[in-house]
Structure formats: structure tokens, C-alpha cells
Amino acid sequence: MLTYGGREATAAQRAAVMDFVSHFSQQPETLRFPEVAVLETDSFGRVLVFLRVLHEDGLEEPLLLVFKQLCEDGSYLAGPKSILRVRAASFYAGIEHHKTRNSWECPPDAEPDFDA
């Protein structure tokens, strides 16, 4: 059963998540990923993922990821604000904050019109 619902990530999505998170570790081969769940996809192709990372020392780290693009072959595009640590007590607020940080439901090429 998934912690916060959604659906189990496909093998390609799981591989993309593991590759992305591994770039932030000095020992990526020691990381384990007991849960990778796709929570939402917006109408512009962004994908919101919840995952739990288990470190070699037993520390478990829950994360939210937003991919700008996540392809069926496992390739992906992620921005500088794609990753966020979350806490159970503020999980749903964390989702909304992370979506805002990553321009959820906004066109990728949108520019603000400050003169309007």
C-alpha cells in the first residue's frame, strides 16, 4: 500500500527517480527506494512523485519530486527546484508549496504581463 495514494511508478519512472536522486549522493549505490509513487500529472506534462529513500545507515528520507518532463523511456527533465524533503505533519501543505515552486498548471513558456 502506498503511503499517500497515487499509483506505483512504472519501471521507467522508478529508474528516472533513482537516477535523479543518485546525483545528490556520494554513495548512490547504497540507496534503496522502498516506495516510489506518482501522485499527480499536470496538463503540461509535469509529474509529481513521492518517494522514500532508505540510506545505508537506516535513515529514511521522504521526498517530493517534480519532473518537468518524464518520458516512457525513463529520460527526464528536472528543474533546480525539483526536489523537496517532506514531513508527515505537513505533507499536504508541502505538496501545494512544491507545486507552486514548480509552476504547476502553468504553461512552460508563460511570461507575466506586469502592464495589465
Salt bridges, closest charged atoms under 4 A:
GLU8 OE2 - ARG14 NH2 3.17
ASP19 OD2 - HIS23 NE2 3.38
GLU35 OE1 - ARG52 NE 2.81
GLU40 OE1 - LYS99 NZ 3.05
ASP42 OD2 - ARG46 NH1 2.68
GLU60 OE1 - ARG52 NH1 2.94
GLU61 OE1 - HIS55 NE2 2.89
GLU61 OE2 - ARG85 NE 2.34
GLU96 OE2 - LYS99 NZ 3.85
